[in-house]
């Protein structure tokens, strides 16, 4: 019997087409049966009419807001120098350098100032651009003598970054907040990692050594249900104070759930001979509420987008997927570093097999059992051959090995995803073979 699928239900996602083609399944016989919606804003579902199985693609960034509106993360130019955002979880107006941000019944206004060595700098007018090919007009950029100020919006996320390409001395960003505190400040990064940013009132201050360029700035996420957090956690000790095993098994000292990019897993050698000072791991939560309890998961994988890898240690670090149980479904804290299991939930990806772009980790039986239907599924990445094995690599002074990744804050072009293949469970009714031969029908049976 021919399978006729309506044009608006045909598969158009290139990654889904590639998935089915790889399995030898004709994508023309697959139907798109569930789009993102207000109840499950991160999940799409496809149905293969030949095998009778379904495919759920679960991402981390919601595509619908609480008003059941599809999000359009872009700026609209209202008049010269004035911009407003389109449909999102928040309302945003930028007038010159002034920002007005509204979320439900809360509102924040501010016109920030940049001081370099206590002297204020001025900015040219903002320019409207796009962050990548999946977004249109979602970035505003101002330029001063010393830095770029950038406001970027994606689905449910507002981020303001101040980018410095060279050392300019003392930096102070005075935000001049008026109203509700809707933005988190005090965050900064250089090419090695997190910077120590001093916050005084609503000012961010940085003065010290760094590997340029550096980024300072405020951010916030306004999902109605931000239960698909991701980010990294680490254990850092300066000066080679502990041995490698203490780094592996000790308490976490740092965490971040707001970066666009970070480390999937990594190890840093100290300058002290045969000592290491940092191990990093990463955590990814997926809202698997759209998967019902009567669905039998028979295959699943997690894909993360990897922009690069580093190995000045020469130790060829691999990476695998492990169980994790962070304290919260909406934010990461330092103590989550010690909430990892040591039993692999997936295939181990060797260093030489890691490619630039999406890399997939096929879940094994134990991994599939960690997919929690109608709830949140929690996974983490660790280096397997040194971190999990609790065995240090060969030491090289201040060298590093690590695998980088994009987190969901970078936007939909590179967000992590969980892909689940499942069948609906069939309920059987047991019928006794001892049937009475004489059965009287006392009323008519209506088969309509």
C-alpha positions in Angstrom: 0.0 0.0 0.0 1.5 3.3 -1.0 2.4 5.8 1.8 1.2 9.3 1.0 2.5 12.0 3.3 1.2 15.6 3.0 3.7 18.2 1.9 3.7 20.0 5.3 4.5 16.7 7.0 7.4 15.7 4.9 10.8 15.6 6.5 12.9 18.7 5.7 15.5 18.6 8.4 18.8 17.7 6.8 20.1 16.0 10.0 17.0 13.9 10.2 17.2 13.0 6.6 20.8 12.0 7.1 19.9 10.0 10.2 17.3 7.8 8.3 19.5 7.5 5.2 22.3 6.2 7.3 20.0 3.5 8.7 18.9 2.5 5.2 15.4 4.0 5.7 13.7 6.0 3.0 13.0 9.5 4.4 10.1 9.8 2.0 8.3 7.2 4.1 8.9 9.2 7.3 6.3 11.7 8.6 6.8 14.7 10.7 4.1 14.2 13.4 4.9 16.7 16.2 6.4 20.2 16.1 7.7 22.3 18.9 4.8 23.6 21.0 4.1 25.5 24.3 4.0 22.2 26.3 7.2 20.7 24.8 9.0 23.6 23.2 12.3 21.6 22.7 11.0 18.4 21.1 10.1 17.3 17.5 8.9 13.8 16.7 9.0 11.8 13.4 7.2 8.6 12.5 8.6 5.9 10.2 5.6 4.3 8.5 7.5 1.2 7.4 8.9 0.1 10.8 6.2 1.8 12.9 8.9 3.5 15.1 9.2 7.1 16.2 12.2 9.4 16.4 12.3 12.2 19.0 14.8 15.0 18.5 15.2 16.8 21.9 17.1 20.0 22.0 17.8 22.5 24.8 16.6 25.8 23.5 12.8 26.4 23.5 11.1 27.5 20.3 7.8 28.6 21.8 7.1 31.0 24.7 4.5 30.7 27.4 2.0 32.5 25.2 2.2 29.7 22.7 4.0 32.0 20.2 6.9 30.8 18.1 10.0 32.8 19.1 11.5 35.1 16.5 14.9 36.1 18.1 15.7 39.3 16.2 15.8 43.1 16.5 13.4 45.4 14.6 14.6 48.9 13.7 11.8 51.3 14.8 13.6 54.5 13.9 17.2 55.8 13.7 19.1 54.4 16.7 16.0 52.7 18.2 15.5 48.9 18.2 13.0 46.5 19.7 13.0 42.7 19.8 10.5 40.5 18.1 8.6 37.6 19.9 10.6 36.2 22.8 10.3 35.5 26.5 11.2 39.1 27.2 10.6 42.6 25.7 13.7 44.6 24.9 14.1 48.2 23.7 17.5 49.8 22.8 17.5 53.6 22.4 21.0 54.8 21.6 23.0 53.2 24.4 20.1 52.9 26.8 18.5 49.5 27.3 15.0 48.8 28.7 14.4 45.1 29.5 11.0 43.8 30.6 10.2 40.3 31.8 6.6 39.7 32.9 5.9 42.3 35.6 9.6 43.2 36.1 11.6 45.9 34.3 15.2 47.1 34.2 16.6 50.3 32.6 20.3 51.1 32.2 22.7 53.2 30.2 26.2 51.8 30.9 29.4 53.7 30.9 32.9 52.4 30.1 35.9 53.7 32.1 39.5 52.9 31.0 42.0 53.9 33.7 39.1 56.0 35.3 38.5 58.0 32.0 35.1 57.5 30.3 35.0 56.4 26.7 32.4 57.1 24.1 30.9 54.8 21.5 29.9 55.1 17.9 26.3 54.3 16.9 25.2 50.7 17.1 25.3 48.5 14.0 22.8 45.7 13.5 24.2 42.3 12.3 23.5 38.6 12.6 25.4 36.1 14.8 25.3 33.3 12.2 23.2 31.9 9.3 20.4 30.6 11.5 19.7 34.1 13.0 18.8 37.4 11.3 19.5 40.8 12.9 19.9 39.5 16.4 23.1 41.4 17.3 23.8 45.1 18.1 27.4 46.2 18.2 28.9 49.5 19.4 32.6 50.4 19.0 34.8 52.6 21.2 38.6 53.2 21.2 39.2 50.2 23.5 36.5 47.7 23.0 33.4 46.4 21.3 30.1 46.4 23.3 27.7 43.6 21.9 24.1 42.8 22.8 23.1 39.4 21.4 19.6 37.8 21.7 18.6 34.3 21.1 15.6 32.2 22.1 15.0 33.2 25.8 18.5 34.6 26.3 19.9 38.1 26.6 23.6 38.6 26.6 25.7 41.8 26.8 29.5 41.4 26.1 32.3 43.8 26.3 35.2 42.6 24.2 38.8 43.8 24.7 41.4 42.7 22.2 44.4 44.1 24.0 45.5 45.1 27.5 44.2 48.7 28.1 44.8 48.9 31.9 42.0 49.2 34.5 38.6 48.4 33.1 35.4 49.5 34.8 31.9 49.0 33.4 29.4 51.0 35.3 25.9 49.7 34.4 23.7 52.4 36.1 20.9 49.9 36.8 17.4 51.3 37.6 14.7 48.9 38.5 14.6 45.1 38.9 17.8 43.1 38.8 17.3 41.1 35.6 20.9 40.7 34.5 23.7 38.8 36.2 27.1 40.5 36.2 30.6 39.8 37.4 31.6 37.3 34.7 34.7 37.4 32.5 36.9 35.2 30.4 40.2 35.2 28.7 41.7 32.6 26.4 42.6 30.4 29.4 39.3 30.5 31.2 37.5 32.4 33.9 38.7 35.8 35.1 38.4 37.2 38.5 36.0 40.2 38.0 35.4 42.5 41.0 31.8 43.8 41.4 31.2 47.0 43.3 27.5 47.9 43.3 26.5 47.6 39.6 30.0 48.1 38.4 32.3 45.4 37.0 36.0 46.0 37.4 39.0 44.2 36.0 42.7 45.0 36.4 45.3 42.3 36.1 47.0 39.7 33.9 45.1 38.0 31.1 45.5 36.3 27.8 43.8 38.5 25.3 41.2 38.9 23.9 39.0 39.0 27.0 35.2 39.2 27.4 33.3 40.8 30.3 29.6 41.2 30.6 26.1 40.5 31.9 23.6 37.9 30.8 20.4 36.2 31.7 18.1 33.4 30.6 14.3 33.9 30.7 12.9 30.4 29.8 9.6 29.6 31.5 11.1 26.2 32.3 14.9 26.4 32.1 15.3 22.7 33.0 17.8 21.9 30.3 20.8 23.6 31.7 24.3 22.8 30.4 27.9 24.0 31.2 31.1 22.9 32.8 32.4 22.2 36.3 36.0 21.9 37.5 38.4 21.2 40.3 41.3 23.7 40.4 44.1 24.0 42.9 47.0 26.4 42.4 50.6 25.6 42.8 50.5 21.8 42.5 49.2 21.4 46.0 47.5 18.1 45.5 48.2 14.9 43.5 46.2 13.8 40.5 43.9 11.4 42.4 42.9 14.3 44.8 41.9 16.3 41.7 39.8 13.5 40.4 38.0 12.7 43.6 38.0 16.0 45.4 35.3 18.7 45.6 34.6 21.1 42.8 35.9 24.6 42.9 34.4 26.3 39.9 31.4 26.1 37.6 29.7 27.9 34.7 26.4 27.6 33.0 26.3 30.8 31.0 29.1 30.5 28.4 28.6 30.1 24.7 31.6 27.8 24.5 33.7 25.8 27.0 35.4 22.5 27.7 33.7 19.2 27.3 36.5 17.7 29.3 40.1 18.7 30.0 43.2 18.4 32.1 45.8 21.1 32.9 49.4 20.4 34.1 50.9 22.6 36.8 54.4 24.1 36.7 55.3 22.0 39.6 57.0 18.7 38.4 54.5 15.8 38.0 51.6 17.8 39.3 48.3 18.9 37.7 46.1 21.7 38.8 42.8 21.4 36.9 40.3 18.8 35.7 37.2 19.9 33.8 33.9 18.0 33.1 30.7 19.1 31.5 27.0 18.6 32.3 24.0 18.4 29.9 20.4 18.2 31.0 17.5 17.5 28.5 13.8 17.9 29.1 12.5 14.5 28.1 8.9 15.2 29.3 7.5 14.5 25.8 8.5 10.8 26.1 5.7 8.9 27.7 6.0 6.0 30.1 4.5 3.5 27.5 7.3 4.1 25.0 10.1 1.7 24.6 13.5 3.4 23.9 15.6 1.0 21.7 18.3 3.4 20.5 19.5 6.9 21.4 22.5 9.1 21.0 23.7 12.6 22.2 25.3 15.0 19.8 27.5 17.9 20.8 29.2 20.4 18.5 33.0 20.5 18.9 34.8 23.5 17.5 38.3 22.2 18.3 40.6 20.2 20.6 44.0 20.8 22.2 46.7 18.4 23.3 50.0 20.1 24.2 50.3 17.4 26.8 50.5 14.8 24.0 48.3 12.4 25.9 45.5 11.8 23.4 42.6 12.3 25.7 39.4 10.5 24.9 35.9 11.4 26.1 32.8 9.4 27.2 29.3 10.0 28.6 28.6 9.4 32.3 25.7 9.7 34.8 25.5 12.9 36.7 23.1 14.3 39.3 23.5 18.1 39.7 21.9 19.8 42.7 19.5 21.7 40.5 17.8 21.3 37.1 18.2 25.0 36.3 21.7 26.0 37.3 25.2 24.4 38.0 27.2 24.9 41.1 30.8 23.9 42.1 29.8 20.9 44.1 28.3 19.3 40.9 31.8 18.3 40.0 31.6 15.4 42.4 28.2 14.2 41.2 29.5 12.1 38.3 29.4 8.3 37.9 32.3 6.3 36.5 30.4 3.7 34.4 30.4 4.7 30.8 26.9 5.3 29.3 28.1 5.4 25.7 30.7 4.6 23.2 34.1 6.2 24.1 35.3 8.7 21.4 39.0 8.5 20.9 41.0 11.7 20.4 41.8 11.0 16.8 38.2 10.3 15.9 36.9 13.7 17.2 35.9 15.9 14.3 35.1 19.6 14.0 31.3 19.9 14.1 28.7 17.5 15.6 30.1 14.4 17.3 27.7 11.6 18.4 27.8 9.4 21.5 25.7 6.2 21.1 24.1 5.3 24.4 24.5 1.7 25.6 21.9 -0.2 27.6 22.7 1.5 30.8 22.8 4.9 29.0 19.3 4.4 27.6 18.1 3.5 31.1 19.1 7.0 32.2 16.6 8.6 29.8 13.8 9.6 32.2 10.4 9.6 30.6 8.1 12.5 31.5 11.0 14.2 33.3 14.6 15.5 33.1 17.4 13.3 31.7 20.9 14.1 33.1 24.2 13.3 31.4 27.8 14.4 31.8 31.1 14.1 29.9 34.5 13.1 31.4 37.8 12.2 30.0 37.9 8.4 30.2 41.6 7.4 30.0 42.9 9.7 32.7 40.1 11.3 34.7 37.8 8.2 35.0 40.8 5.9 35.2 42.3 8.0 38.0 45.6 7.8 36.3 47.7 10.9 35.5 49.0 11.5 31.9 52.7 12.2 31.4 53.6 15.6 32.8 54.7 18.6 30.8 55.2 22.0 32.4 51.9 24.0 32.2 50.7 21.9 29.3 47.0 21.2 28.6 44.8 18.6 26.9 41.1 19.2 26.3 38.1 19.0 24.0 36.1 22.2 23.4 32.3 22.3 22.8 29.5 24.7 22.2 26.8 25.0 24.9 23.2 26.0 24.3 23.9 29.6 25.0 25.6 29.8 21.6 22.2 29.4 19.9 20.3 26.9 17.8 23.1 26.5 15.2 25.3 24.5 17.5 23.1 23.4 20.5 23.4 19.9 22.0 20.7 17.4 21.2 19.4 14.1 22.4 18.0 11.8 19.6 15.8 9.0 20.8 14.3 6.1 18.7 11.3 4.4 20.4 8.3 2.1 19.9 5.0 2.4 21.5 4.6 -0.5 23.9 1.8 -2.9 23.0 -0.7 -3.9 25.7 -1.9 -7.5 25.5 -5.1 -9.0 26.9 -4.9 -12.6 28.0 -8.0 -14.6 26.9 -8.8 -17.8 28.5 -9.1 -20.9 26.3 -11.9 -22.3 28.5 -14.8 -20.5 26.8 -18.4 -21.5 27.5 -20.0 -23.0 24.5 -23.5 -21.6 25.3 -23.5 -17.9 25.5 -26.8 -16.0 25.3 -26.8 -12.5 23.8 -29.4 -10.6 25.8 -28.9 -7.3 23.9 -27.8 -6.2 20.5 -24.1 -5.4 19.9 -23.4 -2.1 18.2 -20.2 -2.3 16.2 -20.4 1.3 14.9 
